[in-house]
Amino acid sequence: MSKLPYKIHQISSNNKLFRKTFIDEDADVLFMPGCSLSGYDEKIILNIYNYLRGHIKNIGITFSCCYKPSIMIKDYKSFEKYYKNLDETLNTNNVKKVITSCPNCYKSLSENSKNIEVYFLLDAIREFGLDNRLIGYYSDLNIEFAIHDSCAIRGVESIYISARDILKSLGIKYSEFEKNRSSSMCCGAIFTDNENKKKQLEKRCSQTKSDYTICYCETCVKFMINGGKNSIHILDLIFNEEYLNKDKFTQYNKSSINSWINRYKLNNRRKYE
């Protein structure tokens, strides 16, 4: 088992170039997209942020990592060291609420920043509502997606409900994995060695007959694709313009370099307004 890729990821993520925060003095809410989604697509993050700004008067954005990978490799000393930077960011800016689009960020902050209200993005979308043009927008789509629940938020019923309510509002046809909701199984990402990753991924993919899966964790999307499934993120259907023409319903794998380039661009925009 090699822990080196995880250590490199954490060292790089903790670099100030990749964990910047943009927040006004009178704001006490932060949007935290997480590493995977930020690395996936720059525009989708900006579209989500603009959506949230339309519903929350004063909101900032942070590109900090939640440092869950350090926990995965049981490097608790590094986790404590890195997480102090995130905790300092939250406390210095008097943040009271964080909206995260990543299940791992949701779990990490919920367990380690007890003084902060942690709110999942899908719950916010269910509360605020979709753009009217998206209601039933995909009802003519002749594809049934199997919805994969992230193991990171196992037992958080509100997120299960929000994910399914949003799909229904969009007009998406979906089915359930054999193991779902609180009994959902990991896509394999939790394992740090390749052999167990592959075994778990194959096991999970075998629990649905559908060739199409839909997730609310970007890491899960990537794993499902590696398992031979066509896979997308629920947020693709709402905030990714590439999917609104209805002729593409699977992501494509981006190189690690491109992911870091996307994260760099997001962190180093001149301003967020």
ABEGO torsion letter per residue (X at the ends): XBAAAAAAAAAAAABAAAABBBBBAABABBBBAEAAAAAABAAAAAAAAAAAAAABABBBBBABBAGAAAAAAGBAAAAAAAAAAAAAAAAAAGBABBBBABAAAAAAAAAABAABBBBBAAAAAAAAEBBAAABGAAAABBBBBBBBBBAAABGBAAAAAAAAAAAAAAGBBBBBBABBEAABBBAGAABABAAAAAAAAAAAAAABABABBBBABAAAAAAAAAAGBBBBBAAAAAABAAAAAGABABBBBBBAAAAAAAAAAAAABABBX
